[in-house]
């Protein structure tokens, strides 16, 4: 009977997200933890968690494009900027409410993603990465120069989000608002990758030629992947604007795109769970570096803390990406899977 219980007797059972009661137990435990954590951490840590939620949305979007479809992009900062400025313009200048500005930010980013994705029809790899990088630099330049719309270097203020007169103007309120958005983002991404569209993305990533031979429309699905990824980035940019209450062009430089690339590499390419791991690690890493730099500044007063933070952050980001590419290509998600496999088969771990 125990063997029969482990067997999957239907396709529905085989594709269930949570295969065992044990996994459901940990899911409920995790949900309980994320609901109570705002009451047990200080305001600074809570603000970092809010930024982590924004990063999770953007990282999942980039992983759909790069990890699942194989289209390398260095333009994530540009799409985040589009989402942020759309939110700032609609919320401040037009007075539109949060539940309209955020979806509109995602839709406008998706439309621009469709245009930016057109080169993917002919380009791939390094050349596609350069074209998306050029897009990001164009957006940054427009943000600086189109002063009447974007405020130029002075930026734009963003009013706090509100629903029916209830303002989300504290870190705790934003945390709970964004956790709901993150939940739906994860569910949507998880389900779309289990459909015909998701299987087409993976087939294109594995081999363009083979995908075309079996009848997959490469143009359609590559552009669709760009649109979905850009939509997620637009939502993340909108959340980012509401979190900061202010945006300026220097928030969306090339280093932001590198951070998102680091998130999906460290977390694990082609994994929704890996996107979450990577977003958490990379978002909290600067704070860890700041603490270490502060300790080093105390021990060696000749060293300037601000200088150490700026230099160490860039060095450690690059170092971590190289280490994971060389030693752990599957990222933290792959490492976690190996740990689970080890303990499931223990003591017979051969």
C-alpha positions in Angstrom: 0.0 0.0 0.0 2.9 2.4 0.8 4.2 1.9 -2.7 0.8 2.7 -4.2 0.6 5.9 -2.2 3.9 7.1 -3.7 2.7 6.4 -7.2 1.0 9.1 -9.3 -2.2 7.6 -10.6 -3.2 10.6 -12.7 -1.6 13.5 -14.7 -3.2 15.9 -12.2 -1.4 14.3 -9.3 1.9 14.3 -11.2 1.8 18.1 -11.9 0.7 19.2 -8.4 2.8 22.0 -7.1 2.8 20.5 -3.6 3.3 16.8 -3.8 3.3 15.9 -0.1 1.8 17.0 3.1 5.3 17.7 4.4 5.8 20.4 1.7 2.4 21.9 2.6 3.4 22.0 6.3 6.5 24.0 5.4 4.5 26.2 3.2 2.1 27.1 6.0 5.0 27.6 8.4 6.6 29.9 5.9 3.4 31.9 5.4 3.0 32.3 9.2 6.6 33.5 9.4 6.3 36.1 6.7 3.1 37.4 8.3 4.6 37.9 11.8 8.1 39.1 10.8 7.1 42.8 10.5 6.3 42.7 14.3 9.7 41.2 15.3 12.2 43.3 13.2 13.2 46.9 13.4 12.2 49.6 10.8 15.5 49.4 8.9 15.3 45.6 8.4 11.6 45.9 7.4 12.5 48.5 4.8 15.1 46.1 3.4 12.4 43.4 3.2 10.1 45.7 1.3 12.9 46.3 -1.3 13.4 42.5 -1.4 9.8 42.1 -2.4 10.3 44.5 -5.2 13.4 42.7 -6.3 11.6 39.3 -6.2 9.1 40.5 -8.8 11.8 41.9 -11.1 14.0 38.8 -10.7 11.1 36.4 -11.6 10.5 38.5 -14.8 14.1 38.4 -15.8 14.4 34.7 -15.1 11.4 34.0 -17.4 13.2 35.8 -20.2 16.8 34.6 -19.6 16.5 31.5 -17.5 13.5 29.9 -19.2 13.7 31.3 -22.7 17.4 31.8 -23.1 17.3 35.4 -24.2 20.1 37.3 -22.4 19.0 40.8 -21.3 21.0 43.7 -19.7 18.1 46.0 -20.0 16.2 45.3 -16.8 17.1 48.7 -15.3 15.5 50.3 -18.3 12.2 48.4 -17.9 12.2 49.2 -14.1 12.7 52.8 -15.0 9.7 52.7 -17.4 7.5 51.2 -14.7 8.7 53.7 -12.0 8.3 56.8 -14.2 4.9 55.7 -15.5 3.8 55.3 -11.9 5.2 58.7 -10.8 3.7 60.5 -13.8 0.2 58.9 -13.5 0.1 59.1 -9.7 1.5 62.6 -9.2 0.6 64.5 -12.4 -2.7 62.8 -13.2 -3.8 61.7 -9.7 -4.6 58.1 -10.7 -5.0 55.6 -7.8 -2.5 52.8 -7.0 -4.7 50.0 -8.4 -4.7 51.7 -11.8 -1.2 53.1 -12.0 0.6 49.8 -11.1 -1.2 47.7 -13.8 -0.7 50.5 -16.4 3.0 50.6 -15.5 3.3 46.9 -16.3 1.3 47.2 -19.5 3.3 50.1 -20.8 6.5 48.3 -19.9 5.2 45.2 -21.8 4.5 47.2 -24.9 8.0 48.7 -24.8 9.3 45.2 -24.2 7.6 44.0 -27.4 9.5 46.7 -29.3 12.8 46.0 -27.6 12.3 42.3 -28.2 12.1 42.7 -32.0 15.9 42.3 -32.4 15.7 38.9 -30.7 14.2 37.6 -33.9 17.6 37.9 -35.5 20.0 38.3 -32.6 21.0 36.1 -29.8 23.6 35.8 -27.1 26.1 38.6 -26.7 24.6 40.7 -29.5 21.1 40.6 -28.0 22.6 41.5 -24.6 24.2 44.6 -26.2 20.9 45.7 -27.8 19.1 45.5 -24.5 22.0 47.4 -22.8 21.6 50.1 -25.4 17.9 50.3 -24.6 18.7 50.8 -20.9 21.1 53.6 -21.7 18.6 55.3 -23.9 16.0 55.2 -21.2 18.5 56.6 -18.7 19.4 59.4 -21.1 15.7 60.3 -21.7 15.1 60.4 -18.0 17.9 63.0 -17.7 17.0 65.1 -20.7 13.2 65.0 -20.9 12.9 67.4 -17.9 9.3 68.4 -18.5 8.1 64.8 -18.1 10.6 63.2 -15.8 12.0 66.1 -13.8 15.5 65.5 -15.1 18.2 65.0 -12.5 15.9 66.4 -9.8 13.5 63.5 -10.2 9.9 63.1 -9.3 8.0 62.7 -6.0 5.7 59.7 -5.8 2.6 59.9 -3.4 2.0 56.8 -1.2 -0.4 54.2 -2.6 -3.9 54.2 -1.3 -7.0 52.0 -1.6 -10.4 53.5 -0.7 -8.8 56.2 1.4 -6.5 53.8 3.2 -2.9 55.0 2.7 0.1 52.5 2.7 2.5 55.1 4.0 4.6 53.0 6.4 7.0 50.1 5.9 4.7 47.6 7.6 1.7 48.6 5.4 3.8 48.5 2.2 5.2 45.1 3.3 1.8 43.5 3.5 0.6 45.2 0.3 3.5 44.0 -1.7 3.5 40.5 -0.2 0.0 40.0 -1.7 1.3 41.2 -5.1 4.4 38.9 -4.8 2.1 36.0 -4.1 0.0 36.5 -7.3 3.2 37.1 -9.3 4.7 33.8 -8.2 1.5 31.9 -8.8 1.1 33.3 -12.3 4.7 32.6 -13.2 4.5 29.1 -11.8 1.4 28.3 -13.7 2.4 29.9 -17.1 5.5 27.8 -17.1 3.4 24.7 -16.8 1.4 25.5 -19.9 2.0 25.3 -23.6 3.6 28.7 -23.5 6.1 27.8 -20.8 7.1 24.6 -22.6 7.7 26.6 -25.7 9.9 29.0 -23.8 12.0 26.1 -22.5 12.2 24.4 -25.9 13.5 27.7 -27.5 16.1 28.0 -24.7 17.3 24.5 -25.3 17.5 24.8 -29.1 16.1 27.4 -31.6 16.5 25.1 -34.6 14.8 22.0 -32.9 12.0 24.2 -31.7 11.3 25.5 -35.2 11.4 22.0 -36.6 8.7 20.8 -34.3 6.4 23.7 -35.2 7.0 26.3 -32.4 6.6 29.9 -33.7 9.9 31.4 -32.6 8.9 35.0 -33.3 5.7 34.7 -31.3 7.1 33.1 -28.2 10.3 35.2 -28.1 8.3 38.4 -28.2 5.8 37.0 -25.7 8.6 36.2 -23.3 10.0 39.7 -23.6 6.5 41.1 -23.0 5.9 39.0 -19.9 9.3 39.8 -18.5 8.9 43.5 -19.2 5.4 43.5 -17.5 7.0 42.0 -14.4 9.7 44.6 -14.5 7.2 47.4 -14.9 5.3 46.1 -11.8 8.6 45.9 -9.9 9.5 49.4 -11.0 6.1 50.7 -9.8 6.6 49.0 -6.4 10.1 50.5 -6.3 8.7 54.0 -6.9 6.0 53.6 -4.2 8.6 52.3 -1.8 11.1 55.2 -2.3 8.4 57.9 -2.7 10.9 59.5 -5.1 12.7 58.5 -8.3 15.6 59.9 -10.2 17.6 58.7 -13.2 20.6 57.6 -11.2 18.4 55.0 -9.5 18.4 53.1 -12.8 22.0 52.8 -14.0 23.8 49.8 -15.5 24.7 48.4 -12.1 21.1 47.8 -11.3 20.9 45.5 -14.4 24.0 43.7 -13.2 22.3 43.2 -9.8 19.3 41.5 -11.4 21.6 39.3 -13.5 23.4 38.4 -10.3 20.0 37.5 -8.7 19.1 34.9 -11.3 22.6 33.5 -11.5 23.0 33.2 -7.7 19.5 31.9 -7.2 19.4 29.6 -10.2 18.6 30.1 -13.8 15.3 28.6 -14.9 13.8 28.5 -11.4 11.1 30.6 -9.8 12.3 29.5 -6.4 15.8 30.4 -7.4 14.7 33.9 -8.3 13.4 34.4 -4.8 16.6 33.1 -3.3 18.7 35.3 -5.5 16.6 38.4 -4.8 16.9 37.9 -1.1 20.7 37.4 -1.1 21.6 40.2 -3.5 19.2 42.7 -1.9 20.5 42.0 1.6 24.2 41.7 0.5 24.9 45.5 0.5 23.7 45.8 4.1 26.1 42.9 5.0 28.9 44.6 3.2 28.1 47.9 5.0 28.3 46.2 8.4 31.6 44.5 7.5 33.0 47.8 6.2 32.0 49.5 9.4 33.8 46.9 11.4 36.9 47.3 9.2 36.7 51.1 9.6 36.7 50.7 13.4 39.7 48.4 13.3 41.6 50.5 10.7 40.5 54.1 11.0 42.6 55.1 8.0 40.0 53.3 5.8 36.9 55.3 4.8 33.7 53.3 5.3 31.8 54.9 2.3 34.8 54.1 0.0 34.9 50.5 1.3 31.2 50.0 0.7 31.2 51.2 -2.9 34.4 49.3 -3.8 33.6 46.1 -1.9 30.1 45.9 -3.3 31.2 45.9 -6.9 34.0 43.5 -6.2 31.9 41.0 -4.2 29.0 41.1 -6.8 31.4 40.2 -9.5 33.2 37.6 -7.4 29.9 35.9 -6.4 28.8 35.7 -10.0 32.1 34.1 -11.1 32.1 31.6 -8.2 28.5 30.5 -8.9 29.2 30.2 -12.7 32.3 28.0 -12.0 31.3 26.0 -9.0 27.5 26.0 -8.7 25.9 26.8 -12.1 22.5 25.8 -10.9 22.7 28.4 -8.1 21.2 28.2 -4.6 18.2 26.3 -5.8 20.4 23.5 -7.2 22.4 23.5 -3.9 19.2 23.2 -2.0 18.0 20.3 -4.2 21.2 18.5 -3.5 20.9 19.0 0.2 17.3 17.6 0.1 18.4 14.6 -2.0 21.2 13.9 0.4 19.0 13.8 3.5 16.2 11.9 1.7 18.7 9.1 0.8 20.7 9.2 4.0 22.5 7.0 5.1 22.6 5.5 1.6 24.0 8.5 -0.1 26.0 6.8 -2.8 
